[in-house]
Amino acid sequence: MSAYEDLQNRFARMATLDGAVATLSWDYATMMPNGGAEARSDQMALLGVLKHEMQTAPELSDLLDEAEEDVRSLSNWQKANLQEMRRNWRHASAVDADLVEALSRATSECEMIWRSARQENRFSDLLPSLEEVVSLTQKLAAVKSEAFGLSPYDALLDQYEPGCTEQKIETLFSGLKAFLPNFLDQVLDKQDKDGTYIKPKGMYPIPNQKEVGLEFMTALGFDFNHGRLDISHHPFTGGIPDDVRLTTRYEEDDFTQSLMGTLHETGHALYEQHLPKEWRGQPVGDARGMALHESQSLLVEMQLSRSEPFLRYAYPILERAFGNGGDAWTFDNLKKLYHHVERGFIRVDADEVTYPLHIILRFDLERALLDGGLKVADLPGAWNDEMYKLLRVSPPTDSLGCMQDIHWPGGAIGYFPTYTLGALAAAQIFKAASDAIPDLDQQIEKGSFQPLMNWLKTNIHEKASSLTTDEILLEATGSELGSQAFIDHLISRYL
């Protein structure tokens, strides 16, 4: 057996362990009773340590060296796989098992505390556990920074978006920061002149909302033989490509939230289900990074599902399920509803125009948390101040402010920027798909999504991690990641 073949077998076993952790994580977030949190934390911590031991086995470094010496005998996909193996090994070997276990326990416990603290608007309840998570994440960033020769923030960012840097994000975000405030004022002025939407009023039973969500998922091509939809506090997608678990949340007086949440997560899920089967269990077969992952969810939720052709397809379905014949149930009103822009508090409910400002807020604050310039105890005040500067609103409670997201309790510092990187990529990708499929609007209006999904599968999904994010975008769209397509899209849709 060659060194490369030995590595393939070892990484396949690690992927199997990852699958077990993913299933436990899904169960933890969706259906586990609060009393089971401690036992589940122990289980997940042990599995995390076992995987770390596999990733840092002494012979693994020698096998990587040997395989890299014989790289000329490998195919392009195998070479890319070897590069990803080395990257994974570098991340794991930089950290000792004690820190891995401590982080796993701390984040599991903090997530459970976050659930009740957010519901009861008690930041003081969350503070001690969040301080521990931030402290351990600072240690993680420090050891990876030293091992990689990167800044602490870049070392964490590489976990979510390989090769991306804080400087690149700052460049992209500075352009958005210069464009969005004045543009937002223009959009709100136009919206006032055109007249706002009439909010549909009524009670929309959860089973009905779920049924419509499942209908949209089926139309988009989600394979229910290899996945399912459930409920959680915070919508997310997990599992593995052959067993994709996605969740949404429901409000009985507002069907729009759950449907857009379901469509967003369906974009993630389709990416996972379309990853190349021949590379299951290998690093090269994984999704490239969270920027492309978020591009797929935001392409479905924002570019596609809020487009006029999609709304014409969806209107009779929504009217049949929820309509009551009132003034709110006209197509023009539905379009205004889904194109509505406002200065809101909640990121997951934000429109396309204000969403990047929510992310810029988090990007700035998490960097300050990481370098110690912002203490966790001062987070609520800093959050409110920055939100007012960017969006001119200040949340009345911490539940609507700094406690609304699960990411920091889960230790995911460096993740937030990928949402807006994904929005930029989604605009590029959707434009390229529209150029490649001349009758795409007509197909969408008929509820025929296969042409779009086939294009995405070929040009994005099946590339997996064989190329970098910029290389995938360059091949698919003709340019590396930039902001112009996104800006052009906003101007076209909202002005």
C-alpha positions as CSV (number, residue, x, y, z in Angstrom):
1,M,0.0,0.0,0.0
2,S,1.4,3.4,-0.9
3,A,1.6,6.3,1.5
4,Y,-1.2,8.1,-0.3
5,E,-3.5,5.1,-0.1
6,D,-2.8,4.7,3.6
7,L,-3.7,8.3,4.1
8,Q,-6.9,7.9,2.2
9,N,-7.9,5.0,4.5
10,R,-7.1,7.0,7.6
11,F,-9.0,10.1,6.5
12,A,-12.0,7.9,5.5
13,R,-12.1,6.7,9.1
14,M,-11.9,10.2,10.4
15,A,-14.8,11.2,8.2
16,T,-16.8,8.3,9.7
17,L,-16.1,9.7,13.1
18,D,-17.1,13.2,11.9
19,G,-20.4,11.8,10.7
20,A,-21.1,10.4,14.2
21,V,-20.3,13.8,15.7
22,A,-22.5,15.5,13.2
23,T,-25.5,13.3,14.1
24,L,-24.9,13.9,17.8
25,S,-24.7,17.6,17.2
26,W,-28.0,17.6,15.3
27,D,-29.7,15.7,18.1
28,Y,-28.2,18.0,20.6
29,A,-29.7,21.1,18.9
30,T,-33.1,19.7,18.0
31,M,-34.5,17.1,20.3
32,M,-32.3,16.5,23.4
33,P,-33.8,17.3,26.8
34,N,-31.9,19.9,28.8
35,G,-31.1,17.3,31.4
36,G,-29.1,15.4,28.9
37,A,-26.7,18.3,28.1
38,E,-23.9,17.2,30.5
39,A,-23.8,13.6,29.3
40,R,-23.9,14.7,25.6
41,S,-21.1,17.2,26.3
42,D,-19.0,14.3,27.6
43,Q,-19.8,12.2,24.6
44,M,-18.9,14.9,22.1
45,A,-15.8,15.9,24.0
46,L,-14.5,12.3,23.9
47,L,-15.2,11.9,20.2
48,G,-13.4,15.2,19.6
49,V,-10.4,13.9,21.5
50,L,-10.4,10.6,19.6
51,K,-10.5,12.4,16.2
52,H,-7.7,14.7,17.4
53,E,-5.6,11.6,18.3
54,M,-6.2,10.2,14.8
55,Q,-5.4,13.5,13.1
56,T,-2.1,13.9,15.1
57,A,-0.9,10.3,15.1
58,P,3.0,10.4,15.0
59,E,3.1,8.4,11.7
60,L,0.7,10.7,9.9
61,S,3.4,13.4,9.4
62,D,5.8,10.8,7.9
63,L,3.0,9.5,5.6
64,L,2.3,13.0,4.4
65,D,6.0,13.7,3.7
66,E,6.3,10.4,1.8
67,A,3.2,11.0,-0.3
68,E,4.3,14.5,-1.2
69,E,7.6,13.2,-2.4
70,D,5.7,11.0,-4.9
71,V,3.2,13.6,-5.9
72,R,3.9,13.3,-9.7
73,S,2.2,9.9,-9.7
74,L,-1.1,11.4,-8.4
75,S,-4.1,12.8,-10.4
76,N,-5.1,16.4,-10.0
77,W,-7.9,15.4,-7.6
78,Q,-5.5,13.3,-5.6
79,K,-3.0,16.2,-5.4
80,A,-5.8,18.5,-4.2
81,N,-6.8,15.8,-1.7
82,L,-3.2,15.6,-0.4
83,Q,-3.1,19.4,0.0
84,E,-6.3,19.3,2.0
85,M,-4.9,16.4,4.2
86,R,-1.9,18.5,4.9
87,R,-4.0,21.6,5.8
88,N,-6.2,19.5,8.1
89,W,-3.2,18.0,9.8
90,R,-1.6,21.4,10.3
91,H,-4.8,22.6,12.1
92,A,-5.0,19.6,14.3
93,S,-1.3,19.2,15.2
94,A,-1.1,22.9,16.3
95,V,-3.4,22.1,19.2
96,D,-3.0,19.8,22.1
97,A,-5.7,17.3,23.2
98,D,-6.4,19.1,26.4
99,L,-7.4,22.3,24.6
100,V,-9.6,20.4,22.2
101,E,-11.4,18.7,25.0
102,A,-11.8,21.9,27.0
103,L,-13.2,23.8,24.0
104,S,-15.7,21.0,23.2
105,R,-17.0,21.0,26.8
106,A,-17.1,24.7,27.1
107,T,-18.9,25.4,23.8
108,S,-21.5,22.6,24.5
109,E,-22.3,24.0,27.9
110,C,-22.3,27.6,26.7
111,E,-24.7,26.7,23.9
112,M,-27.2,25.2,26.4
113,I,-26.9,28.2,28.7
114,W,-27.4,30.5,25.7
115,R,-30.8,29.0,24.9
116,S,-32.3,29.9,28.2
117,A,-30.3,33.2,28.6
118,R,-31.5,34.5,25.3
119,Q,-35.1,33.5,26.0
120,E,-35.1,35.2,29.4
121,N,-32.9,38.2,28.2
122,R,-30.3,37.5,30.9
123,F,-26.8,38.3,29.6
124,S,-25.5,37.9,33.1
125,D,-26.4,34.2,33.0
126,L,-24.4,33.8,29.8
127,L,-21.4,35.9,30.7
128,P,-19.3,33.4,32.7
129,S,-19.6,30.6,30.2
130,L,-19.1,33.0,27.2
131,E,-16.0,34.4,28.9
132,E,-14.6,30.9,29.1
133,V,-15.3,30.2,25.5
134,V,-13.7,33.4,24.3
135,S,-10.6,32.8,26.5
136,L,-10.2,29.3,25.1
137,T,-10.7,30.5,21.6
138,Q,-8.0,33.1,22.2
139,K,-5.7,30.3,23.2
140,L,-6.7,28.3,20.1
141,A,-6.0,31.3,17.9
142,A,-2.6,32.0,19.5
143,V,-1.3,28.4,19.0
144,K,-2.5,28.3,15.4
145,S,-1.1,31.7,14.7
146,E,2.3,30.6,15.8
147,A,2.1,27.3,13.9
148,F,0.9,28.9,10.6
149,G,2.7,32.2,10.7
150,L,-0.6,34.0,10.4
151,S,-2.4,36.6,12.6
152,P,-4.6,35.1,15.2
153,Y,-7.8,36.1,13.4
154,D,-6.5,34.8,10.0
155,A,-5.6,31.5,11.7
156,L,-9.3,31.1,12.9
157,L,-10.6,32.3,9.6
158,D,-8.7,29.6,7.7
159,Q,-10.9,27.0,9.5
160,Y,-14.0,28.4,7.8
161,E,-12.7,30.0,4.6
162,P,-9.3,28.5,3.6
163,G,-6.8,31.0,2.4
164,C,-8.9,34.1,3.1
165,T,-7.5,36.9,5.1
166,E,-8.7,39.7,7.4
167,Q,-7.1,42.2,4.9
168,K,-9.1,40.8,2.0
169,I,-12.3,41.0,4.0
170,E,-11.6,44.6,5.1
171,T,-11.1,45.6,1.5
172,L,-14.4,44.1,0.3
173,F,-16.3,45.3,3.4
174,S,-14.9,48.9,3.1
175,G,-16.5,49.2,-0.3
176,L,-19.8,48.0,1.0
177,K,-19.5,50.3,4.0
178,A,-19.0,53.2,1.6
179,F,-21.9,52.2,-0.6
180,L,-24.7,50.8,1.6
181,P,-25.7,53.7,4.0
182,N,-26.5,56.2,1.2
183,F,-28.1,53.4,-0.9
184,L,-30.2,52.3,2.1
185,D,-31.5,55.9,2.4
186,Q,-32.4,55.9,-1.3
187,V,-34.2,52.5,-1.1
188,L,-36.2,53.6,2.0
189,D,-37.2,56.9,0.3
190,K,-38.4,55.0,-2.8
191,Q,-40.2,52.5,-0.6
192,D,-42.1,55.3,1.2
193,K,-43.1,56.8,-2.1
194,D,-44.3,53.5,-3.6
195,G,-46.2,52.5,-0.4
196,T,-45.3,49.8,2.0
197,Y,-46.8,46.3,2.0
198,I,-49.8,45.1,3.9
199,K,-48.8,42.4,6.3
200,P,-50.9,39.2,5.9
201,K,-52.7,38.7,9.2
202,G,-53.8,35.4,10.6
203,M,-52.7,32.2,12.4
204,Y,-50.7,29.8,10.2
205,P,-50.5,26.4,11.8
206,I,-47.0,24.9,11.9
207,P,-48.0,21.7,10.0
208,N,-49.3,23.9,7.1
209,Q,-46.0,25.9,7.1
210,K,-44.0,22.8,7.1
211,E,-46.0,21.3,4.2
212,V,-45.3,24.4,2.0
213,G,-41.7,24.3,3.0
214,L,-41.4,20.6,2.0
215,E,-43.1,21.4,-1.3
216,F,-40.5,24.1,-2.1
217,M,-37.7,21.8,-1.1
218,T,-39.0,19.0,-3.3
219,A,-39.3,21.4,-6.3
220,L,-35.7,22.5,-5.8
221,G,-34.5,18.9,-5.9
222,F,-33.8,18.0,-2.2
223,D,-33.5,14.2,-1.9
224,F,-35.6,13.2,1.2
225,N,-34.1,9.7,0.9
226,H,-30.9,11.3,2.1
227,G,-32.1,14.0,4.5
228,R,-34.9,15.5,6.6
229,L,-36.3,18.8,7.9
230,D,-36.7,19.5,11.6
231,I,-37.1,22.3,14.2
232,S,-34.4,24.1,16.2
233,H,-33.9,27.3,18.1
234,H,-31.6,28.5,15.3
235,P,-31.9,27.3,11.7
236,F,-28.9,25.3,10.5
237,T,-27.8,22.5,8.2
238,G,-25.8,19.5,9.5
239,G,-25.2,15.8,9.0
240,I,-23.2,14.4,6.2
241,P,-23.8,14.4,2.4
242,D,-25.7,11.0,2.5
243,D,-27.7,12.1,5.5
244,V,-28.3,15.8,5.4
245,R,-30.2,17.3,8.4
246,L,-31.6,20.8,8.1
247,T,-33.8,22.7,10.6
248,T,-36.0,25.8,10.6
249,R,-38.1,27.6,13.2
250,Y,-41.7,28.6,13.1
251,E,-43.9,31.5,14.2
252,E,-47.7,30.8,14.0
253,D,-48.5,34.4,13.2
254,D,-45.8,34.8,10.4
255,F,-45.3,32.2,7.7
256,T,-42.6,34.2,5.9
257,Q,-39.8,33.6,8.5
258,S,-39.9,29.8,8.4
259,L,-40.2,29.6,4.6
260,M,-37.2,31.8,3.9
261,G,-35.3,30.0,6.7
262,T,-36.2,26.7,5.0
263,L,-35.2,27.9,1.6
264,H,-31.9,29.2,3.0
265,E,-31.0,25.9,4.6
266,T,-32.1,24.0,1.5
267,G,-29.4,25.9,-0.5
268,H,-26.8,24.5,2.0
269,A,-28.3,21.1,1.9
270,L,-28.3,20.8,-1.9
271,Y,-24.6,21.7,-2.0
272,E,-23.9,18.9,0.4
273,Q,-26.1,16.4,-1.5
274,H,-24.4,17.3,-4.8
275,L,-20.8,16.9,-3.6
276,P,-19.0,14.2,-5.7
277,K,-19.8,10.7,-4.5
278,E,-16.5,9.3,-5.6
279,W,-14.7,11.5,-3.1
280,R,-17.0,10.8,0.0
281,G,-14.9,10.6,3.1
282,Q,-11.9,12.5,1.7
283,P,-11.0,16.1,2.4
284,V,-11.1,17.0,-1.3
285,G,-14.7,15.9,-1.4
286,D,-15.8,18.4,1.3
287,A,-17.4,21.7,0.4
288,R,-14.7,24.3,-0.4
289,G,-15.4,26.7,2.5
290,M,-18.2,28.6,4.1
291,A,-18.1,31.5,1.7
292,L,-19.2,29.1,-1.1
293,H,-21.5,27.3,1.3
294,E,-23.2,30.6,2.2
295,S,-23.3,31.6,-1.5
296,Q,-25.5,28.6,-2.1
297,S,-27.9,29.2,0.7
298,L,-28.1,32.9,-0.1
299,L,-28.4,32.2,-3.9
300,V,-31.5,30.2,-3.1
301,E,-33.0,32.5,-0.4
302,M,-32.1,35.9,-1.8
303,Q,-31.2,35.7,-5.5
304,L,-33.7,33.1,-6.5
305,S,-36.6,33.0,-4.0
306,R,-37.1,36.8,-3.8
307,S,-36.9,37.2,-7.6
308,E,-40.1,38.1,-9.4
309,P,-40.2,34.9,-11.5
310,F,-39.9,32.8,-8.3
311,L,-42.6,34.8,-6.5
312,R,-44.9,34.3,-9.5
313,Y,-44.4,30.6,-9.1
314,A,-44.8,30.7,-5.3
315,Y,-47.8,33.1,-5.2
316,P,-50.6,30.5,-5.9
317,I,-49.0,28.0,-3.5
318,L,-48.9,30.5,-0.7
319,E,-52.3,31.8,-1.5
320,R,-53.8,28.3,-1.4
321,A,-52.1,27.5,1.9
322,F,-52.4,30.8,3.8
323,G,-54.6,33.2,1.8
324,N,-57.8,34.6,3.1
325,G,-58.8,36.8,0.2
326,G,-58.0,40.0,1.9
327,D,-56.1,43.1,0.5
328,A,-52.8,41.5,1.5
329,W,-53.3,38.6,-1.0
330,T,-52.3,40.2,-4.3
331,F,-49.1,39.5,-6.2
332,D,-48.0,43.1,-6.0
333,N,-48.3,43.1,-2.2
334,L,-46.5,39.7,-2.0
335,K,-43.6,41.2,-4.0
336,K,-43.5,44.3,-1.7
337,L,-43.5,41.9,1.3
338,Y,-40.5,40.0,0.1
339,H,-38.6,43.1,-1.2
340,H,-39.3,45.1,2.0
341,V,-36.2,46.8,3.4
342,E,-35.9,48.1,7.0
343,R,-33.4,48.9,9.7
344,G,-34.0,45.9,11.9
345,F,-32.3,44.2,14.9
346,I,-32.2,40.6,13.8
347,R,-29.6,39.3,11.4
348,V,-31.5,36.2,10.2
349,D,-34.5,38.3,9.4
350,A,-32.6,41.0,7.6
351,D,-33.1,42.0,4.0
352,E,-30.4,41.9,1.4
353,V,-29.6,45.6,1.7
354,T,-29.1,45.7,5.5
355,Y,-27.7,42.2,6.0
356,P,-24.1,43.1,5.2
357,L,-24.2,45.8,7.9
358,H,-25.2,43.2,10.5
359,I,-22.1,41.2,9.4
360,I,-19.7,44.1,9.4
361,L,-20.9,44.8,13.0
362,R,-20.0,41.2,14.1
363,F,-16.7,41.2,12.1
364,D,-15.5,44.3,14.0
365,L,-16.7,43.1,17.4
366,E,-15.3,39.6,17.2
367,R,-11.9,40.9,16.2
368,A,-12.0,43.1,19.3
369,L,-13.0,40.2,21.5
370,L,-10.2,38.1,20.1
371,D,-7.4,40.6,20.6
372,G,-8.7,41.6,24.1
373,G,-9.6,45.1,23.1
374,L,-13.3,44.4,24.0
375,K,-14.1,42.5,27.2
376,V,-17.0,40.1,27.1
377,A,-18.7,42.0,29.9
378,D,-18.7,45.1,27.7
379,L,-20.2,43.3,24.7
380,P,-23.8,44.5,25.1
381,G,-22.9,48.2,25.2
382,A,-20.4,47.9,22.3
383,W,-23.0,46.0,20.2
384,N,-25.7,48.6,20.7
385,D,-23.3,51.5,20.0
386,E,-22.0,49.9,16.7
387,M,-25.5,48.9,15.6
388,Y,-26.6,52.5,16.0
389,K,-23.7,53.7,14.0
390,L,-24.3,51.3,11.1
391,L,-28.1,50.9,11.1
392,R,-29.3,53.8,13.2
393,V,-31.3,51.5,15.5
394,S,-30.4,50.2,18.9
395,P,-31.9,47.0,20.3
396,P,-34.1,47.3,23.4
397,T,-32.9,44.0,24.8
398,D,-29.7,41.9,24.7
399,S,-31.8,39.0,23.3
400,L,-32.4,41.2,20.3
401,G,-28.8,42.3,20.4
402,C,-25.6,40.5,21.3
403,M,-27.4,37.2,22.3
404,Q,-29.3,36.6,19.1
405,D,-26.7,34.3,17.5
406,I,-25.3,31.0,18.6
407,H,-22.0,31.4,16.9
408,W,-19.9,33.0,19.7
409,P,-21.3,30.6,22.4
410,G,-20.3,27.8,20.0
411,G,-16.7,29.2,19.6
412,A,-17.2,30.2,16.0
413,I,-15.1,33.4,15.8
414,G,-14.1,34.0,12.2
415,Y,-17.3,32.5,10.8
416,F,-19.5,35.6,10.4
417,P,-17.7,37.3,7.5
418,T,-18.4,34.3,5.3
419,Y,-22.1,35.2,5.2
420,T,-21.4,38.4,3.3
421,L,-18.6,36.9,1.3
422,G,-21.3,34.3,0.4
423,A,-23.7,37.1,-0.6
424,L,-21.1,38.6,-2.9
425,A,-20.4,35.2,-4.5
426,A,-24.1,34.4,-4.8
427,A,-24.6,37.5,-6.9
428,Q,-21.7,36.6,-9.2
429,I,-22.8,33.0,-9.5
430,F,-26.5,33.7,-10.2
431,K,-25.6,36.3,-12.9
432,A,-23.3,33.7,-14.5
433,A,-26.0,31.1,-14.4
434,S,-28.5,33.6,-15.9
435,D,-26.1,34.3,-18.7
436,A,-25.6,30.6,-19.4
437,I,-29.3,29.7,-19.3
438,P,-31.1,32.3,-21.5
439,D,-34.7,31.2,-20.5
440,L,-33.9,30.9,-16.8
441,D,-36.6,33.4,-15.7
442,Q,-39.2,31.5,-17.6
443,Q,-38.1,28.1,-16.2
444,I,-38.2,29.5,-12.6
445,E,-41.7,31.0,-13.1
446,K,-42.9,27.5,-14.2
447,G,-41.3,25.9,-11.1
448,S,-38.7,24.2,-13.2
449,F,-35.5,24.5,-11.2
450,Q,-33.5,21.6,-12.7
451,P,-31.6,23.8,-15.3
452,L,-30.4,26.1,-12.5
453,M,-29.6,23.2,-10.1
454,N,-27.7,21.3,-12.9
455,W,-25.6,24.3,-13.6
456,L,-24.8,24.8,-10.0
457,K,-24.0,21.2,-9.5
458,T,-21.6,21.2,-12.5
459,N,-19.9,24.5,-11.9
460,I,-19.9,24.8,-8.1
461,H,-21.0,21.7,-6.1
462,E,-19.1,19.0,-7.9
463,K,-15.9,21.0,-7.7
464,A,-15.9,20.3,-3.9
465,S,-12.4,21.3,-2.6
466,S,-10.4,20.4,-5.7
467,L,-9.8,24.2,-6.3
468,T,-9.7,27.3,-4.2
469,T,-12.8,29.5,-3.8
470,D,-11.4,32.1,-6.2
471,E,-10.4,29.4,-8.7
472,I,-13.9,28.0,-8.6
473,L,-15.5,31.4,-9.1
474,L,-13.0,32.3,-11.8
475,E,-14.0,29.2,-13.8
476,A,-17.7,29.6,-13.1
477,T,-18.1,33.4,-13.4
478,G,-15.1,34.7,-15.1
479,S,-13.7,36.6,-12.1
480,E,-12.5,36.1,-8.6
481,L,-14.6,37.2,-5.6
482,G,-15.6,40.8,-5.7
483,S,-18.5,43.1,-4.8
484,Q,-19.6,44.7,-8.1
485,A,-22.1,42.0,-9.1
486,F,-23.7,42.3,-5.6
487,I,-24.0,46.1,-5.8
488,D,-25.4,45.9,-9.4
489,H,-28.0,43.3,-8.2
490,L,-29.1,45.6,-5.3
491,I,-29.5,48.6,-7.6
492,S,-31.4,46.6,-10.2
493,R,-33.8,45.1,-7.6
494,Y,-34.4,47.9,-5.2
495,L,-34.1,51.2,-7.2
